[in-house]
């Protein structure tokens, strides 16, 4: 019997990596994790595949007053993906969307400085990119990530997550070249429900894991 819940992100990352071994030991593969929670997952995947690890910066646009509910997401390159159903149902104004987007743009810039410092973003043209997160809910964030990656002309974009709604997985299959999800479920409710330990990943942990994998792949 398959255990439905993951102990923590480390266990989820190890199990996910087992399903991605076709990408192992390839010089064209780069693992990109969505910070912060996707980085511990990405670290386990990159370590197993013997691949470099970096981040893909995307910010969820939370509904005003209900930040956990995504009305969309933004990514570098002017990418904005909206969850039209949420926007329409809650009658969210264009002005509200623009205000939240401006705030999240500042956070994107802060995270870029915090995690990369002076190091430039990787050149992904013609690479095989494995985009990793700790789970998918509405799909807005990962769709924004795919859109910003496509602007940079990678050869292949695979999306890999431990858990997601079955309906969202089916939608993403049209946007990604490969989709690996360990638990595609309905009903879904929230990512946190599928982990025993879903404690917040810190900026320091992100920097530490990125540095640790950088040392491994540079040796």
N, C-alpha and C positions, 0 to 999 in steps of 0.2 A: 504494500500500500504506500502511495506517495504521500510524504508529509507535506501538508499544504503550506504551513507557515515556515518562514526562514528564521533561524536563530538571530542573525544579525546581517549586516551588509557584507561582512567578510565571508560568511558561509554562502550567501546568495551569489557573491562574485565568483567563488570557487566553483559552484555548481554551474553557473552560466559559462564560465571558461571551458568547462568540459564539453559543452555543446558547440564550441567555436574552434575546435582543434584543427579544422580544415584550413584555418588562417595562420597556423603556427609557423614560426621560423621563416617567414616571408619578408624580404627586404622592403616590399612595397606597402606593408601594413602599418597603419597608425591607429592607436586607440585614442579616441577623444571622449572625455567624460564631462557630463553636465554637473557643474559644481552647485551646491557642495556635496549633496548626498550621493551623486553618481561617482565621485572620485574614489571612495573605497571599493566600489564595485569595479571600476575601471582599472584600479591598481592590481586587483587579483587577476583580471582578464589579461592585462598587459604582461604581467609576470609569467603567467602560464604560456602565453603565446610567444614570449620572447620578443615583444614589440615595444616601441616607445609609447609613452603616455603623455598626453597634453589635455587641455581643457577646451570645451566649446562653450563660449559664453552666451547664454540666453537668459532672459528674465521673463517670468510669468507676469501678466497683467492681472492683478487681483481686483475683483469687484469692490468698489468703494463700500466700506462698512462690512464686507465679507471677504477679506483678503485671500482666504484659502480657496475660494471659488474662482477659477480662472475664466476671464472673459477674452483672453488671448495671450500673446507673448511677443516680445521683440528680440531682435538679434542684430549684431553688427551688419553694416551694409544697407541700413535703412529697411530691414525686413520687419514687417509686422503681420502677424497672423491673428485673426479674430475668430472667436467662437461665436459665430453669427446667431446660433440658437439662444445662447445666454444673453447676448446683447439685445436681441429682439424681445425675448421673454421678460427681461428686467427693465426694458426701455432705457438702456444706458445711453446717455447723450454723447455726441462726438466730442464735446468739450471735456467730459469726464474721462473719456478714453485718452485724450491728448494729455490731460493733466497727470494721469497715472503713468503714461508712457514716458513723460518728461522726468518723473521721479525715478523710474526704473532705469532710464538711460544713464542717470548719474550713478546708480548702483552698478551698472555694467562697467562703467569707467573705473569705479573704485575697485571692483574685483579684478579687473585687468591689471591694475597697478599692484594690488595686493598679491596676486598669484604669479604674475609674470615679471614684475619689476621692469627692467629695461630689455628683457628678452622678447624678441618679436614673436608673433604668432607663427606657427609652422606653415610652410608652403605645402598645400595638399594637392596641388595640380597633378593629375595622373596617378594619385595614390589610391589604395584601398583603405577606406576609413571605416572603422567600427565605432559607431556612436552609442555610448553606454549611459544609462541612468539607473537609479534604484527602483524605478517603476514609472508607469504612465497612467495618468488618470483621463483627462479630456483629450490629450494628444496635442494641445496647442503648442506647448513648449517644444516638444520634439519635432513638430512640423516646422516651427520657426528655425530650429537648428538645421534641419534638412535643407530648408530654403537658402539659408546663408552659406551652407557648405556647397550647394550646387553652384552658387555664384563663382566659386573658386575652382570649378571644373575637376573634381576628383574622378578617378576612373570608376569607382564603385563605392556605394554608401550602404553599409549594413547597420541596422538598428538592433541592439541587443539589450534586453531588460529581463529582470527576474519575474515581474508580474505586471499585468495590464488587463483592462477589460477586453473581452473577445471582440466586441464591436469595434473598438479603437484599433486593435491589431489588424482587423480586416480592412479598415480604411487606410492604414499606413502601408499595407502591402503594395498599394498603387504608387506610393511615393518613395519607398526605399527599394534598393536592389535585392536586399535580403532582410528578413526579419526573424529574429530568434527571441522567443518569449517562453520562459519556463512554465509559467502559470497564466494562461489566457482564460479569464473567468467571467461569468455572469451569474448572479449580480456581483458587483465589484465594491462599490462604496468608497473606500479610501486605501491608498498605498500602505499607510501605517498599520492597518489591520492585518497585514500579511507578514509582519515581522514581530518577533518577541521583543527585540531591542531595536527601536527606531529613533534612538537619541540623535540630536542634531550634530552634524559634522561641523567642526570649527574651521576657521580660516587657517589656523596653525596646522591642523591635521591635513588640510588640502596641500599646503606648501610642503609639508614633510613627505607625504606620499609621492608628490610630483618629483621632489628631489631624489627620493630613494630609488624610484624607477629610472630616473635619468642616469644615476650612477651605474645601475645594472646594465643598461643598454649601451653605455659609453665604454664599458670595460671589454 
